[in-house]
Every structure is written in C-alpha cells, then in structure tokens.
C-alpha cells in the first residue's frame, strides 16, 4: 500500500513519510490500515521486532488528532518514553503538540490537557487516573506499547488495570495494542474488542541458529563454518567474525545477552580486546571522546570500567548504570561506534538497538522462587533474537545461541529455535497487585460496592483467562478485608464501599497499601525518629527493592541491628523466624546505604562498599525520597508529631547531605559537593550565599566562573556577574569531599544481582 493511499490521516503525512524514505507500508502495516486503524477501530498488532509497529501506532494517533481528538502512548520504561518523544516531536512542525510525563505520581498532569499526543509510562497513567486528570475522559486513542508485558508480575497488573479503566471511562475509546509475537494474541484481541493483525513478517530475514563446535547450525538446516581458536571463547570468535563480515565496510555489530550484571561487565572487558584489534585510528579517537563523556557521568568504578571498555569499542549495559550511561552506550551503538554490547535483558525490552548479530550466551537465569537456575522463556529469548538485523543495512540478521554438546545443540533447537512463544497470562490476582488496584478503584470512584467492583474486574484480562469459578471473588474478598482492617476503606450501613480519608491519601500517593500500613505502624509511636530509623522503615516496605545480604554479612548486620535497635521503628523479629529476620537485615543494609549517601560519602565508596552501580544508588535514593515524602504526608494527616523529622530525613537523602547543608543544597545548581565547599568557605545558608562575596564563592567553586554565576543567580544574588572577579585564595577549600560516614559491615565483594530490574 502506497503511503498516499492511507485514509483519514493528515494531508502532510505522506510527504513527511517519503522524506524519511517510506514510500509504501510494510504488509502488517497495510493490514492494520485495512482493519480500520486510521478510522478509529481498535487493533492488536502482534508482529516481530523491527516490523513497523510504531508506524501503525503513529497512523492511529495522527488520524485521531486530525479528527480533533487526543492520543495517549503508553510505554513500559522511562527510557522508551524519551525515545518516543524524540520520534513524535518531528510532528510539531505541523502543529501537533507532544507532551511526556513519567514521574511525580501525585500530580494530575493538568498541563498535558493542551497536548495532542501524550507519552507516559503505565504507572504514570494509572496515577493520573487516580488523581482525577480531567483530560483522561477526552482521549480518543490509546496505544499500549509492548502490551505482552501484562505477563510481567511487577508491571503487568498496572498496565492491565489502566487499560481496563480507560476503556470503562470511555467505551468509544480506540485501543491500539502493540505486541511481540506471542502464543495467544487472539485472547488479547478478544479482551480489548479489537481486530487482530498477527504476522511473522519481517523487513529482513532473521536466521536463527546455534553455534556448536566450529560451525553455525541454522533453522533451515544449513551450516556455516565459524572457527573458534584454541584459547578463544565462542562469543569472541563470533564477534570477530561479525566485525570482518560487514557489507557496509564499517564493522558489523554484535549484541551479546548474558544473565547478570557481573557477567555483562566481565564479558565486555574480555571482548574489548577482540573489538579494538579491528578498529582504525579515527574510530579509536572518536571512542575516546565518548569514553570521556561516560567518565563524567559519575565518580564510580562502574563508570571507569564502562569508559575503559568503550575506548576499545565494547560496552556493557544493565540497570545498575546511570540513565546517562545507558543513553551514551545506546547512542554509540546505534551510530556504529561501539561494535559490541554485552547486556542483561533490559536492552531487549523495546529500546531501539538493532545489530548485525545477536548472541544469547546465557539461556538460564537465577530464580529466587525456584532456588536455582531456570531457563528463560521462549518469548524473552525471541525478544532478544528480534534485535538482529538492521533494516537498510543488512541482507538478514542472525541470532545465535551457544551449545557445548550435541545434546545441548538439540535441546536449544527444540526449546527456543523451533519453539513458539508462550501465551501471556494476567498476573492481576497476585496479592500486591490486587490490594493496590482495588483501593485505587474504590478511591477513584470506579466502583462503590462488591458488585460494581466485580463488574469492573470482569473487564480485565484476568477475568477472561481464569477458568476457576469463584477465584476472582475469593481474592477480591481477601484483599477487601485487608483494606478494611487497615482503615483504608469502609462499608456504609447501606452496603456501599468507600475509601476513607486515609485511603484516598494512600491511593493518591501511589503507595502499595501494605507500604502505607508499615509506615503508619512505625511512625505511630516514634517521637523523635533518627534518619536511619526512617530510612529503615522505608526500606521495609514492599515498594523498596532491598539489597540482599552477601556471603559473610549476616553476622555483621545482626550485630549492627542489635547495636542500633533503639533507632529502628518497630519490633525486631526473632532470629528463629529466619525469613523475616533476613528481610529486617536486608532493609538495614539498604538503609545504611542511604545513611552513607546522606552522610556525604563519595559515590564510588558507596558503590564499592555495597557492590552496586551508580544507577542502583540513584534508584534507591529516588525511591527513598518518594517513600519518605509519602510518610511525611501520612504523618501530617494522622496528626503525628514527627512530620518535621521525616521531612528533614527526606531532604537529606534527596540532596545527599548532612543536616547542616540542607538549606545550601536546596539552591538549584549547588548539589552535595558544591554545598560542602561553600560551607567550608564560610557560607552556611541560602541567605548568606545570596549576599556572599563573589570572590569567596568563586574560590569555593574552584574558579569556575559560569558555575559561580549560575549558583549566585539561583540564590538571588543582586549582582552574580563574575567578570573581573578573582578567587579569594584564603577561601579555597582544602578537600574535595565532606566527612566520611561510618564504615558498613564488609561482605565478600559480590555485586547485587537481585536489585529488581536487570
């Protein structure tokens, strides 16, 4: 289908697509248009990676905007939101306004009301519904990207309930769901009352196979020689072969998937020498510039290790990296500067990083529930494999698994190469999801009785998939009893369900009700809680991923738990209850990380001490800031006298400073290190900074004039201009960092492989 034949889209769109090199639609896209996706019809598109799902969504949204409507694009990850914003902002030249919202779960996002296309995570959309965003009812089209993630036990229920609520509020809403190839796309289409485009078409062929011995064995029965040297690993041989076999003459790229952060970093270090041997001087010079940018992101060993690998054309990618790290790696890989990325499965979750070859090195992953290594799902492996092949650059993509024996060769073909993906199953009946979404459904007015709750839940995927009569009622009743017992909801004399004032607050704060109950219990009798006590309380909630105890740490943290027991809010569990006691200690370890951060310990020391990456530190800090903000709101609503102490602990973890620096660090552009330098130069408050001698400020900020001007301007200084000002030599700080926090108990140095997302 020629792009000019697509009905009901803006007149400028065909020329815009042609300018981007799109003359005609791919077959699945054409099928979607024939199914009415540009004319308001709902659609489920279950097609392989890189087969044009985003354009299907774009056509639907722009057609809705042309009709005078508003469109919402739901993504599973914040990184994807940034990527989609960059794509959709191209349409602003034609008068289409685009807004992106991924954080601040207490906001109603009123500013988004004026936008034509809104990009948001499912959690953000859920919070907007809870907080009564009025423009939600004005939506004409909603797109759910990566909708197969309803199968994910953590994020899936939120996406499922959000879609159900949006459709309940607006029965005429067009729903466009984009999915990987799955085993039950028809069930998703039935649930969403949508037409189905179910296709395995790809713009370039994907050859799947297994490397064994000295050859590649492909799904079509062919074999190709790929020799492995006597002291060489198969992955290195494949990377080297890919670099030398590239028609574009720029060195083919390889994406290597492994099962842990540590393995990703180790593989990148080993493969860096393989890659660098194939690069020329110009490439190495450009990579050195990228490496310097990476080193500037954070002062951690992880940052240095990543930069060292990138200098040689390789990289690693996992959730322990800071967002800026991941963005730099992804951009360098897309630009063909970095030739090999070793990644955990986070990179397969929708971020646009195609490569010439994909190697799934590790097809087993540790499972805490199973207590050992478990095979990856077919769907997950196929998602990784789908990253192979660069449209317009490669005649085909190759996706390879690695076998060590004939038996394993046969097993990998049966288990993954020839297998169909599993069906996706709703995870809504899991207790955390059900209690959270039942409270939100009652608090936001979607349901006011058991009958209307049941009616709403009947609109979910879970209800369409469960075969067990009465299970939905049992799970719902159990969770309603929990919510009533904790005074989040109440039943009136007329039998109506309603959220209490406290329940409304908990829902608005986007808390798991169990997190709220834990914090309320801890705060109730805490007259003057310490920062550590509050951090430990936040870390005990289900909303915080705790650090796990490494080998050799249990005894040390047990000792610390008893030493600091008076500070901890709540009753210490018995050591004989091993599971609860270990959770208590894990929360203490996580709280100690936060205490170190708020004690101005350097980021690299924290990373080394706790075996985490800079992304983990920031993730823990962000989550703690949110949870302590929620705790402050709960303390204020319940009339507890400790809201001020909670607010101070929140500010300290937000800025990463000791108590005396809170005021200074709150000035935009100052931060934890600059605040300490200013303090040591005799400037202790925002007011003193506003009236400070400019020469003193310039000296404290190491002679950086533009930085000094910005800081003074943000503090409200009457004359921030630094022209002609020289640093006061007596005001220069002697040290680069503040006081060091107390040493945490030492472990065996292993990294934290159970931090939530990979």
N, C-alpha and C positions, 0 to 999 in steps of 0.2 A: 504494500500500500504506500503510495507516494504521500509525503507529508502534507501536500496541498489538498489531499482528499480527506483529511481528518475533519470530521464535522464538529461544529459548536465550540471551537477554540478561538482565541483572539486572532484577529487578522494578521498581526505582526509575527505570530509564532512560526509559520512555515519558513519565512525568510531567516528568522533567527536560527532555526534548526539547520538550515542549509549552510549558514555562515559557520556553524560548528561542525560541518561535514556530514550532517544527517540528511540524506536525500529521501530515504524511504524507511519504513518501520521494519523492525525485526518481526518474524512470524508471530511470536507470542504477543507483541505489542499490537499488531494488526488484529489478532483475535480478540484482544481486550477492547479495542475500538468497536469491532463488530458486535461485541456483547453490550455496548452502550456505556462504556466507562466515561466518555466525554458528554454523555447526555443524562447524567445523574443516576445511572444504575450501579448498584453495589457489585463488588467483584473481589474474588480471591485469586491472586496470581501466584501459583506455585511453580516456580521456574528456577533454573540453576543460577548460581552467581555469575555476574557479568553478562546476563542475557537481557538487560534492559528494564528491570523492574522500576527503577527510579523514573524513567521517562513515562511509564504507564501512570505513576502517581502524579507526575507533573502535568500530564494532559488532563487528568481528572480535576486537579486543583485549579489550573488556569481556566478550564471550562466553567468551573463553579464561580470563579472571580468574574469571568465575563458575564455571567448571569446576574451579577450584583451580589454574589454571596461571599462567604468567608471559608477558608480551608485551614485545617489543622493537620500537621505532620508529626506523628508520634514516633520517637526513636528510643531504643533501649539504653543508649550510652550518651554521656555528655560529649564525648569525642565525636560521635556521629552527628550530634546537633551542630557542632561547629562546621563539620564538613558539608552538611546540607545547607547551612546558612550561606556558605560561600557559593554553592551552586545556585541557590534560588535568588541571591542578591543580583544576579545577572538580569533579572526581570524588572529591577527597579527603574531601569532606564525607560521602561514602557509604562511607568506609573503604578506598578504593582508593589505594594509595601510589604516588607518582610520583618517579622519580629521573632526573637529567640528567647526562650525562658527555660532555665534548667534548675535554678536554686530558689532559696527563700520560700520555704513551704508554708509560711504564714501569710503570704501576700495573695490578694485576689487578682493580681495582674491586670488592673484596670487599664494600664497604658496599652495593653495588647488589643483593646477594643477597636482601635483605629487601624489595625493591621489587616491586610488581605490574606496573607499566609503566615501562620504561626508554627514554629518548630519548637517542640518541647519533649522532655522525657515523659514516660508514662507516670512516674512518681509526681512530676510537676503538674501534669494534667489532673491527676487524682486530687492533689492538694487544691487546685483551682476550683474543682467541683465542690470540695468540702467547704471552701471559703466563699462560695457563692459568687464566683465570677459571672457577671450578668451576660457577657458576650458568648458564653458557652451555648446558650439557647439559640444564638444566631448562626451557629455553624451550619453550613450546607454540605461540607465534605470533610471526612476524617480519614486520614491514611495511617495505617498501623504498619510500620516497617519491622521486618524480622518477627512477624506475628507467630512464627513457630516457637518463639521463646515463652509462650504461655505454658510450655512444658517445664520451664525453669522453676524450681521450688522457691526461689527467693523473689524473683521479679515477675514471674508469670502471673500470680494471682492479681497483682495490681493492674497489669495490662488487661486481664480478662474482665475484672470488675469495672475498670474505667470504660472499656468499650460497651459493656452492658448498660452502664449508667448513661453514657452519651446517647445510646440508641433509645433508652427508655425516656429520656427527656425530649428527644426529637425523633419520633417514629419515621419521619421522612428523610432522615439523615442518610446521605450516601456514605457507605463504608467501603474503603479500598484496603484490602489486607495483602501485604507482600510477604511471601514466604519462600524459604528454601524448598527444594523438592522433599516432600515428606510422604509418609505412608497413608495418611488419612486426610488429604486436602479436602475431600468431599465433605467430611464431617465439619470442618471449619466453615465451608461454604453454606452448609445447611444451618449451622448455628447463626451465621450472620445474614441469612436470607439473601445470599449473593450468588451471582453466576460464577463459574469456575473456569479458569484457564490453567490447565495442568499440562506442562510441557517439559520435555528434557532437551529442547533445542538450545544450542549454544552458538555464539557468533564464530567461534573457532572450536575445533575438536579438542576434546580432553582425552588424552591417553592415560589410563590408569594401569598401574603395574606394581611389581615388587622387584627389588634388587636382591639377587642371591648369587653368591659366588663371584663370578666375573661377568655377569650378564644382567640385563634388564628383561624381565618377563612381563609382557603386556597382556591386557584383557582380550585382545583379538587373536591371541595365540602366537604372536611373533616374538622374537627375541633379538636383542642387540647387545653387542659386546660393550661392557664398560668395566675396564680392568681396575683392580684395586692393588696398589703397591704392597710389598711385603710388610712394611711398617706403617701402612696407611689405613685409616678408618674408611668404611664405605661412604659416609657422608662427605668426607673431604674429597674423595675421588669423584663423587657426583658434582660437587661444587666446582671443582677444577674443570671437569668435562663441560659443564654448562658455560663457564666463562670462555672456553675456547670454541664453543659451538653456538655462535650467535650471528645470524644473518645481518643484523644491523651494524655489526662491527664495533659494538660498544661493550661487549661482555655481557653474557646472559646472567640474569639474576636468579637467586635461589632463596626460597623461604623454607626454613627448617623448623618444624614444630617438635617441641620437647615437653616433658611433663612437669617441670618445676622451674622456679626462678634460678636456682643454683645451676641446674643443667643448662639453662639458656645462656647464662653468663660464661660458664666453662666452655660450652660449645663455640661461642663467639670468639673467645680467646684462642682456642685451638685452630679455628678456621680462618682467623685473621691472616696468618702467615700464608695459607693457601691462596687467599684472595690477593694479598699485596704483591705476590710474585707475578701476577698477571696485569698489574696496573702500570701506567706510564707516569712520567713526572708531573704532567699537568693535572692528572686525576689525583695524585697524592697531595699536590699543593692545595687543590680545592677541598679535599677531605680534611686537611689540616685546619682550614678555616672553620669548617663545620665542627670539628673537634673542640676548637676554642670556644665556640658558642655553647657547646654542651658543658664544658668545664665551668662556664659562667653561670649555669643554672643553680648549682648548689655546691657547697664545700664538703662533699662526701666522697668516700672511696668508690661508691657506685658510680658517681658522676665521672670520676677519673678513669675507672675501668671502662666505662662506656666510651669515653673520648679516646682512650688508647686503642680500642677495637675499631672505632670509626676511622681513625687516622690510617688504618690499613684496609679500609673498605668493607669491614664487617660490623655487625651491631647485634645487641640483644634487645628484647622488647618484652616487658611484663608489667603487671600492675604496681610493682614496687618502685617504678620510675616516676619521677615527677611528670605532670602533664606536658611541660615544656620539653622534657627529654623525649617523650613519645612522639610529640609533634615534629621535632627535628629529625628523628630517625625515620618516621614515615615519609616526610618530605624528601629526605635524601635518597630513600629507597625508590620513591616514585620518579625522582629525577635521574635515576640510574647511577647516582654517585656511589652509594652503598650497594654492594653487589650481593651481599648475603646477610639475612636477618635470621637470628635464632630466637624463636618466640614461644611463649606459652599460648594457649588457645585464645587469649583475649584478642589477638590480632585477626582471628578468623571471624570475630563477631561483628562483621559488617563494615569495618574500616576499609577504604578502597586502596588496597596494596597488592595489585596483581604482580606475578613474577613468571619468569620463563618456566621454572620448575618448582614444585613443592615436594618436600621430603617430610613425611610423617615418621620421624625417627622413633618416637615413643608412642605406642598404642595402648599402653597401660598407665594408669594413674592411681596414686594412693587414695583410698577412700576411708575416711574415719568411721563411717557407718559400717562398712564391710570389714574394717580392721585389717586391711591389706590392699594389695594392688588389684585393680579392677580394669577390665577392658573398656576403652572408650566406646561410646555409642556409634552406630553407623552414621547417624545424622551428623554428629560432631566431626567425624573423620571426613565425611563427604564435604562438609563446610570448609574444612582446611584444604581439601583437594581442589575445591572450586576456585581457589585463588590462583591456580596455574593457568597461564596463558594470557598474553597481553594483546587485546584486540587492536589490530592495525600494526602490530609489531611482530607477532609470532604466527607461523602457519598452524601451530597447535600448541597446547600446553601439556605438560607431563606431570603427573602426580604419582609419587612413589612411596611405598612402604619398604622396610628393610627386614629381610629374613636371615636367620643364622643356620637354618637347616631345611632339608626338603620338607619335613613335616610342617615347619612353620610357614614355608612358602605356600603349601596347600591351605593351611589354616587361614592365612591372610587373604587369599583369594576368596575363600568361602565366607569369611567373616565380614570382609569390607569391599573388596574389588567387585565381586559379583552380587553383593547383597543390596537389597532395597532398604531405604531408611525406615526407622521405626515410626509408628504413629505417635503423634504428640498427645499427651494426656494432661488434663487440668490438674493443678495442684492446689485448688482453692480449699479443699477440705482439710488441709493441714492446719493445725491449731493456731499458729501465729497469724496466718493469713485470715482465717475466718473471724477471729476475735477482733482484729483490726478493722476489717471491712464491714462487719456487722455494726460496730459502733459508728463508723462513718456513715453508713447507710441510714441509720436511725437519726443521727445528729443532723444530717443534711436534709432530712425531710423526705427521703425517698420511700421510707416505709414507717408506719406508726403502729404496727401490730404484727403478731406472728404470721398472720395470714398474708399481709402485704409484703413482709419480708420473704416469705416462701415464694410468693408470686414473683418478686424481683429475682430471687436466686434461680427460679426456673428459666430465666433468660440468660443464664451463664452457660459456658461450655461444660462445666462440671455436671450440671443437671442433664444435659443432653447425652453425656457419656456414661453416667453411673447406671448400672443395672440393678443395684441393690435397693429395693424399695425401703423407704424409711430412713436410709442412712443420712440423707440431707437433713431431715428433721432432727435426728439424734445429735448430729454435730452442731446444728444451729441451737438446739435447746441447751446443750452443754455450755456453749460459749455465752449464751444469754444469761445463764445462771452466774457465770464468772463475772460478767459485766455488772449485773445487779448486785452481787456480793461486794464488789469494789465501788459501788455507788456511782457508776458511770451512766447507767440507765435506770429507769424506774417504770413500774407499771401502774397506771392510774386505776382508780376504782372502776372506771368504765372499760378496763382491759386494754387501754391504749399504751403503747411503748413510747417513751420519750427520753431524750438524753437529759441528764442533769446539767447544771451549770458546769460542774467539773468535767462531765463527759464531753460537753461542747468544747471546752478548752483543750482537752486531750486530743480530740479529733482535729481541731484547728492547728494544734502544734505538730500534727503528723506523727504522733508517737504511737508505738505499739502500746496498747493498754497495760500490758504487763510491765513495760518500762515505766509507765506513769505510776503504777501501783508500787513498784520497787522504790522509786524516788520519793513518793509520798511517805512510805513507811520509814525510810531512812531519815527524812527531813523532820518528821513529826516531833521527835524528842531531841533534836540536835540544836542546842542553844547557841554554841559558838563553833561551828564546824571548821576544821582546818582545810586547806586546799587539797591535801592528799585525801582526806576523808571524802570530800566531794568528788574528786576525780575517781576514787574507787567506787563510789556509789554509781556514777555514770557508767563506769566500765562493767558493772554487774548487770546492766540492763541488756535485754535481747537486741537492742538497736546498736550495740557496740560489738564489733568483732574483736575478741580478746586475743592477745598474744598467747601462744601456747608455751608451756613450760618445757625448756630444753633439758637434755640429759644433765643431771647433776644440780639442777636449780631448785628442785622441790625442797630439799632440806634448808637451803639458804633462805628461800622466800617464806618457808614455815617459821623460821626463827624471826624474820622481819615482821611477819604477820602478828606474832605474839608481842614483839617489842613495841609495835605501833598500834596495837589493838585498841587503846583508848581513843585513837583518832578515827577508827573505822566505824561507819554508821551502820548499825545492825549487829545481830548476834553472829559471832564466828561459828561456822558449822563444826561439828565433831570431825576429828581426823578419821574416825571409823566410817564416816559417810564419805568414802573416797572421792566419788564423783563431784559432790557439792563442794568438798574442801578444795579439790583441784581447781574447780571453777573460781572459788574465792581467791586462790593464789594467782591464777591467771589474770584475774581482774586487778589484783595488787601489782603484778608485773606491768600491766598496761598503764595503771595509774602512776607507777614510778617513772615510766617513760614521759608521761605528761608532766609530772613534777620536775623532771630534769629539764624538759623544754621550758617550763615556766620559771625554772631556776637559772636560765640563760646558758645552759650547757650547749656547746657548739653542736651543730647538726651532725658533723662527722663523728663526734664522740658518741652521740646517741645512736647513730646508725651502727657503729661498731659494737657498742655495749649491748644492744638488744637484737642484733642480727637482722636489721630491717633496712629498707631502702628509703630514699627521700620521699617517694610517693606514699609510703606507708606512714611516715611521720606526719605528713600533711593530712593524710586521710584520717588518722587518729585525732589530730588537733581539730580538724573541721567537725568531726562527729562529736567530740567532747564539747566544742563551743556551742553546737546546736543543742545537745542534751542539757548542758548547764543553763542555756537560755530558757529551755523548756522548764527546767527545775526552778528557775527564778520566777517564772510565770505561775507555776503551781504553788510555790511558797507564798507568793503575794496573794493569790486567790484564796488560799486556805488560812490566811492570817498568821502564818508562821513568822517569827521574828528574825529569821536567818536569811531573808532575801538579799540583804546587802552583802553578806559574806559570800553567797552564791554568785552574785554579780561580780564581785572582785575576783573570785576564782575563775570565772568565765573570761574576764578581761585579761587576766594574767596568761591564760592558755591561748587566748586569741592573739595576743601580741608576743608571747614567748618571753615574758619579762618578770622580774621580781616586783614586789609591791611598790617600791619607790619610783619605778619607771612607768607606771600605768598612764599617768597624765601625759608625759612626754611622748610615749609610744603611740598615743592616740592621735597625734598630729600626722596627717596624711604625708607619706613620703619619708617618715623617720624610721620606723621599724626598730627591731630589738638591738642591733649592733650600734646604729647611729644614736639611739636613745642613751645607751650606756656611755658612749664617747662624750655626748653633750653633758651628761650628768657628771662625769669625771672632770669636765672643764668648768664646772660650777653652775651649769644651767639645769635646774631641777624640776621646773614646771613649765607648762604651756605659756603661762603668763610671763615667766622670766625669759622664755625664748622669744616671745613677742616683742620684748623690749631689750633684747641682748645686744651686746657689742658685736658688730658684724665680723670684726677681726677674730674674736673668740670663736664664733660659730664656724667661720671658715677654717680655723685651725683644727677644731674638733672634728670637722668633716674632711680632714686631710687635704685641704686646699682645693677641693672640687667646687668650683665657683657656681656652676649651673645647679648642682645639687643643693648648695647652700642657699641660693636664691629661691629655689622651689620650696625648700623647707620653711624659710622665713616668710615667704608669700602665703603658704598654707597656715602658718601660725598667726598671720595677721600683722606682721611687722610693718611699720609705716614706710620704710624705705629698704626693700630687700635687694636693691641693685648692688652687685659686688664689684662694679668697675672701680679700679683704683684701690681696692681694699687688699691688704696683705695679711696673711695669717699671723696671729699673735703667737710668738714662739713659746711663751710660758703656758699657753692653753692647750698645746697639742697633747693628746692622751698618750700614756706610756704603753698601754696594752691594747690589743685588738678585741678582747672579749671580756665579758663580765665574770663574776665569781662562779666558780665551778661547783656544781651540785654534788651531793653525796653519792659515792660510788654504789651502783646497784650490784646485787649478787651476781657472780660470774657463772656462765654456763660453759658449754663445750664449743661455742662459736658457730653452731649451725644456724642457718638462716631460718626465717619464719615462713614456712611453706603453707601455713594454714591461716592466712590473713583475710580470708573472704575470697574476693575475685583473684584470679591468677595475675 
